[in-house]
Amino acid sequence: MVTTKTLTVSQNNLDPAFENAKAGESTLSILYQQDGLSFLVRHTSTRQVYLFGFHPRQSWGADPISEVLAGFPELPGEVLYAVEAPHTVLIPEIMSSAEVPAWTTTVLGQKANFMDLSSTNAMTFLSYLNETDISLSQSDTLVCRHNWAVQLERLKPSAHPKLWVHVYADSVQIFASSSNKWQVINSFPCSNESELLYHLGNVSEQLNWDRATTEVELSGYSARAYKPVIEPYFSGVQLFKPQQWAKISSALADFDAVAFANLLRL
């Protein structure tokens, strides 16, 4: 059985099917973000979401990852763990080595202290996390992935111009693809609709894309509010479609799947 003993915050986001779920057939996904830890449990093959929880940063103890894992007397058969690290530079896999290059100090302002490799996309992700985040995000038992690396492995670059846009409280993550290749992968400061329009317009202009034929997929907490703002400037603006990534029952009506698109794609 997949049960929790301490994660009472999650009990308002519980599917009744969770009671009969088998740990070995379930997957636990955890996403470390600057504002908190989000996690969910789902069936590994059917992708039915059983349980969702969020621990805001102000509630963390000294080891938040271990605290989440301790809430499961029997861990699910698979555990996926990713960390948001927006201060990142990407290089081709062929140029990477076991050592973090010194030039990352110039690019990132501090020498990279977190590295991940995506063989699927032949990319290496070199990131800097502040001292607190690098300490709190560490795990002795889990493989720690860069969230961008995982997202780009789940998404497939499109043949036509398309933007995947995930909005946070004070930043926006943008993945741009065309001709079946990734063209732009970046995060920008963003806290209002004017800044969002500026970044979307700037990315499409740099790529010499016609906005009238550029598709946009929106996700994040403010995605629904931003959608009508963006629609006049781009041809097809759609919200993230959770049914492509998970089965969510009516029992989880309080779970905002659009807001947690990155977690669902782990």
N, C-alpha and C positions, 0 to 999 in steps of 0.2 A: 504494500500500500504506500502511496505517496501522501504523507501527512505532514502537517507543521505543528510545532508546539509553542513557538514564541512569536511568530510573525502575525500577530493579531491584526495588524494594519491591513492585511490582505483579506480578511474574512468578509468584507463587503464586496469583494470581487472574486467570488467563488462559484464555480459551476458545480451543481449537484453530482455530476458525473465524476468529480474529483474523488468522491468517497470510494469508488470502486476502481480507481486508476492503479495500475501496477507500476511500481517504480522503474523496473527494467525497461518498460515500454514508453517511458516519458523522457522529455528533455527539459532541462532548466536553462533558461537564457538570462544572463545578467549583463546590464549595461551601466558602466560607471560614467556618470556625468558630473559636471561641476556643481550642480544644484542638488544632486541626490542619486541614489541607486534605484533603478527600476529593474524588475525581474518578472518572469512569467514561467509557468509550467504548462506544457502541452504534450499531447500524444505524438510520439516521434514520427509515425507514418501518416496518420489522418490529419495531424496538425491542429486538432481540436484543443483550444485553450481551456485549461482547467482553473488556473489560478493566476491572479495578477497582483503585484504589490509595488509600492514605491516608498522608499525611506528618504525623506528630505535630509539634506546635509546636517542640519542643526540637531538631528536625532542620532547621528552616528556616534559610536564609541571609538575605541582606539584601533579596532580592526573590523571595519564594516563588512568586508567580503566574508570573513569567517563567521560574522554574526548572521549573515543571510544563510550560509551553508548550515550553521548550527540549528537553524529552524526546521531542518528536515532530518528526522531520526534515521530515515533511509534515503540517501540521495538518489535522484533520478539516474537512469542508466547513462545519460549523456548530459554534460554540463558545458555550456558555451559562455564565454566571458569576453567582453570587449570593452575598451576604454576610449572615451572621447578625448582626442588630443588635437585641437584645432591648429596649434602652432607646429606645423609639419611641412617638410619638404619631401618631394618624391623624386627618386632617381631610377633609371632602368636597372633591373636586377643584375645585368651583366657588369654594371659599374660598382656594385656593392661589395663589401667585405665584412669580415667579422668585427672589425674595429669601426667605431663611430668617427667619421672624418672631422678634422679640426675646423674645416670651413663652415660647418653648421653653425658655429658661433656667430659668424658674420651674417648668415642668412636668417637665423632664428633669434639672434640677440643673446642666446646662451647655447652652450654645446648640447647637442641632442643627448637625451638620457633614456630614450625609449625607441626601439627599432623593431619593425615587423616586416616580413617578406610575404608578398602575394605572388606565388609562382604562377597562379592562374592568369594574372595580368602582367607578369614579368616586371613587377614594380617593388621597390623597397621604400618603406615609409620611415623617415627619420624625424623624431618629434622631441620637443622639449615640454616637460611638465614641471611645474614648480615643486619645491622640495616637499611640501605637504601632500600634494596629489601623487607624486611618485611613490611616497611612503604608504599612503592609505590605499592606493590601487594595487599594491603588490599582493600576490597570492603564492603560497608555497605549494599548493595542490592543483591550481588551474593554469591552463595555457592562456596567456594574456594576449589578445589580438587588438590591433588598432581598428577602431570602428570603421574608418574609411575603407580599410583593406577588406573587411568582411562585406560591407555594403557593395563595393565594386565587384566582389566575387558573386554576389547574389544577383545583382542587376546585370543586364546585358546591354552593351552600347547599341544604339539604334542606327538605322541606315539614314534616317532623316534628322534634322536638327531637333534636339529635345533637351530640356532642362529638368533635372530632378532637384527640387528646392525644399529643404527642410528648415523651418524657421524655429528659432529658440527665442528666449526672452530678450536677449541682447546681441544675437548674432544670427547669421544665415549660412547654411551649408549648401553649396551649389555643385552639382555634377552636370557637365555638359557633354553630349556626344553627338556625333554625326559620322556618316560613312563607316559605321560599325567600329568606330574608335572613340576613346575618351579624349576630349579636347581640353576641358578645364575641370580641375578638381580643387576646390578651395573653400575657405570659410572667411566671412567678412563681418565686421561689426554692423549690427542692424537692430534698431529698436522701434522703428515706425515705418509706415507705408511709403513715405518719400525715399527713405534709405533703401528699402527693398526694391522699389522701382529703379532707383539709380543703379544698384548692383546688377539687376537683371538686364537692364538696358546696356550697361557697360560691357558685360560678358558677351551679349549677343552682338554688340558693335565690334568688339575686338575680334570675334570670329567671323565677322562680315556676314552674319545671318540676317535674313529677312524675317522680322518679327511676325509678319502676317502668316508665315508658314512654319513658325517655331512652336512646338508643343511644350507645355509646362505641366509637370506633376507636382502638386503642392502637398506638403505634410507639415506636422508640427502643431503646437498649441494654438497658434493664431491663424492656421491655414484657412479655416472657413471664413474668417473676417477679411483676410487678404484676397481671397479668390475674386470677388466682384471688383476689387481695385485693379487687379492685374488684367482681367479679361479684356478690357478695351485695347490693350497694347499687344496682345499675343493671340494667335489663331485658336488654339485649343488649350484651355486651362482646366485641368481635372484634379480632383482630390485623390489622394492615395486610396487605392482599393484594397482593403484588408482581406477580402475573400480570395485574392490571389496568393496570399501568404499564410492564412490561417482560417480555421472554422471557429466562429465566435457565436455562442448560443445567446438566446435572449436573456438568460440568467446573468450574463455579464453586460447588461445594458449600461452600467456606469463606466465601462471601460471605453475610453476614447481612443479607438484604434488609430485614427488619423494622427493624433498627437504622438503616438508611440510607434510610428512607422519603422524607425531605425531598430527598435527592439524586436518587432515582428519579423524583420528581415535577417536577424541573426541566425 
